Amino acid sequence: MMDWLHDTTQALGDPASWRAFRRIFLDNLLDEGWRYALFALIVWGLLHVLLKKRLAHRLIVDWPSAADLRREITYSLSTLAVFAAVAAVILAMMVSGVAEIYTDPLRHGVVWLVLSLPVLIVWHDFYFYWAHRLLHTRWLFRHVHGVHHRSRNPSPFAAYSFHPLEAFINGLVTLLPLLVLPFNLYVLLAFALHQIIRNAHSHAAVESLPRGFARHWLGGRFTTTTHHHLHHETAQGNYGLWFTWWDRWCGTDRKDYLQRYDKASQPRKLL
């Protein structure tokens, strides 16, 4: 690690290294940007445009305003820039031998190939919960995390609507495991797609999952749009990302969650 830091420090004075960083940064910005734009647009287009009238009875509180959309998209662009910079650092770690990202699916065995994606998702849920609790301390909430909470009725574009410091904290979720474990390139891509799609869905302001899902013995272990929307409403409780277990274990689950889910997922009234 110290050798890598020494080499990196020396490279900072090399114009060729800066040119390479800029190229990698732009490549990652475009790559991450089109994926985020595509899936956020798909969720927004389906739930907020094409099916808006049909799903009006499933609206949790209210539709996001045009001002909300503009702010969320603007902050999403800055978040994409931060994520691209982190991705460039990860590539530098890979080239320097600090991190291993491989393409041969059998390089570290089938068992690790199969388990690595669930490991990343569970790690992300753990990391996010405790980072999220930290961001809700007074100073960080007022100066950093409050940017995200300006969306009281978020749209799918709130998924990346972060203050740059919060974007950096979230960007470390992939970098940190790479310091200790090898990961297949396609597993990392699947992980990135999973977090974009589910993050956009959790900020959709409309509950699209079936009635009874949150009360099911298995479905109740997963967060829903209503689960995260209640957090945006109150800025208290429901800190979890993908699963509900950390909120349950730590007593931060909102007691009105199931009632609000039932209300948001009620059947459409026929005229």
N, C-alpha and C positions, 0 to 999 in steps of 0.2 A: 504493500500500500504506500509506504513512504517513497519507494522508487517511482511509483506512478505519479505521486504528488510532485516529486522533484522534476520529473520529465515534463509534467504539465506546466510547471512554473517556468521552465526554460522555453517551452513552446509558446508561451504568451508573448515573447518578444520576436517571434518568427512571423513575418507577414504571410508566408505560405500557410501557416497553421490557422491564421485568422481567416484567410480566404476559404480554406477547407471547412472551417466552422460555419462560416456564412452559408456555404453551399449546403452543408448538412442541415443547418437550421431551416433554410428555406424549403428543402425537400421534405423535412418532417412537418413543417407548418402546413404545406399543401396536402400532405398525406393525411395527417390527423384532421385537418380542416374539412376536407371533402367528406370524410366519414362522419364527422360530427354534424355537418350541415345536412347531409343526406338523411340520416336517421332522425335528427330533430325535426326536419321538414316532413318526413313521413308521419311521425307521431302527431305533429301539429296539424298537418293536412288532413289526416284521417279524423282525429278527434275534435278539432276546432273549426274545421271547414266542411268537409264532406258529410260527416255524421253529426254535425253540431245540433241540428234540430232533433234528430233521433235520440241523441244522448243528453238532451237538456235536463231530463229528470235525474241524471246521474252527476250533474254538476255539484261539486262539493260545497262551494260557496258562491263564487262568481267567476266570470271569464276575465282573463288578464286584459288590461287596457293597452292601447297603442303605445303609451309612454312606457309601460312595463316591457313590452316587446323591444322597443328601441334600446332601453337601458340594458336588458339582458343580452341582446345581440352584441352591443358595444363591449360589455365586459367579457363576453364569450371570446371575442377576438383577442383581447389581451391575455386571456387564459390560454388560448391556443398558442400564443407566442411564448408564454412561459413553458408550456408542455413541450414545445419544439426545442427550446433551449435545454431542457432536462434530457430529452431524447438524444440530443447531440452529445451531451456529457456521457450518457450511457454508451453510445457508440465509441467514444474515446476510451471508455473503460474496457470495452470489448476488444478494441484494437490493441490496447496495452496489456491485455491478459488479466485484468482485474475482474472482469465479468465474462461469462460464457453464454452466448446465444448460438445455438446450433440448429442445423436444418435436417440432419440425418435422424429420422424418428427413432432409430434403435441405438443411437450413440450411448444413451444412459439407461437403456432397457425399456421394455413396454410398460412395466409397472409405474416407473416414474413419469413416463409420457402420459399415462392415463390419470395419475394422481396429481400432476403438477397444476392443472387448471383448477380443480377444486381447492388445492392448497392456496393458490393465489387469491381465489374468491373469498375463502375463509379469512385469510390474512388481511385482505382489503377491508372486510367487515370489522375485524378487530381494530385495525389501525384507524379506520375512519371514526369508529365510535369514540375512542379515547382522544383523538385529535379534535373531534367535534366538541367533546366536553371541554377541552382546553380552549377552543375558540369561543366558547360561551362564558369564559371568565370576563369580568367587567371591561378591562382595557381592550382586550382583543375583540370582544363583540362590538364595542363602540367604534373602534378604529379599523377593523378588518372584516370580521364576519357579518357585521351589519349590512354590508353591501349586498350580500346574498339574501338577507332577510328583508330587504326593501321590497321584494316580491311577496306580497301577502297572498295573492292569487297567482301563483307562478304559471308560466308556460313551459313547454319542453325546452325552450332556449335558456331557461334558468339553470339547466343542468351544469353549464360551465360559467354561470354568471358569478364570478368570484373577484374579490380584491386580489391583486398580484401576489401578495404574501400567502394568502390562502391557496391560490393556484399552485404556488411552489410547494406548499405543505402537501397538497393532494398529489402533486407530481412525483413525490418521493416514494409513492406506494409501489412502483415498479422498480425503481432504482435500488432500494434497500434490500429486497430479496436477492437481487442479482449480485450483491456483494458476497453472498454465502452459498447460493445454489445456481446450477445451470438450468436454463429454460430453452425449450424448443421455440423457434421463431414463430411457428404457426399457433402454438399455445399462447404466446404473448399477443398475437393478433386477435385470437378468440377472446382473450381476457379484455382487450381494449374494446372490442365490439360489445361484449357483455355489459361493460360498465357504461358505455354510451347509450345503448338501447334501454337498459333498465333505469338509468339516471334520467333520461328524457321522459320515460313513462311515469316515473315517480313524481315528476313536476307537471303532470298533464292537466291538473285541476279538475279532471273528470275521472270518476272511478269506472274502469272498464273491466275489472275482474268480476267473476260471477258471484251472485248472492250466496252467502254462506261460506265463501272462501276463507275469510278471516277467522271463522269459528271452527274450521276443519282442523283435525289433529295434525295434518301435514301442512295445509295451506296457511295455517296460523303461525307457522314458523318463518314465513316470508313477509317482508314488508310490502305494503300496497301504496297506491297513490294517496289514499285517504290517510294512511299512517304518516307519511311525510308531510302531507298538506297540513295536518294538525300542528306539526312542528313549526311550519311557516306562519300559521295563524297566531300562535302564542309565544313562540321562541322558548318553549319549555317542554321538556319530555320528548319521547320518541326520537332519540338521537341516532338510532340504528340506521344502517345503510341497506343491506340486502336481507338481513335476518332480524327477527324480533328478540332473539334470546339475550343479548346484552342488556337491552332495556328491561327485560323481565328479571334477569339476575341482579341488576343494580337498582331496581325499583324506580326506573325512570320511564316506564311505560305509562302512557296517558290512560286514565281509567275510563274516559269517555270514548276511547277508540272504537270498540266493537259496536257501540250504539251509533256512532257517527258513520261507521262502515255500513251498517244495516240501512241507515237512512239514505246513504249515497248509492247503494246498490239495489234499492227497491224497484220492483217491476214498473214498467211504464203503464201509466193509467190510460185506459182506452176510453175514448169519448163515446 
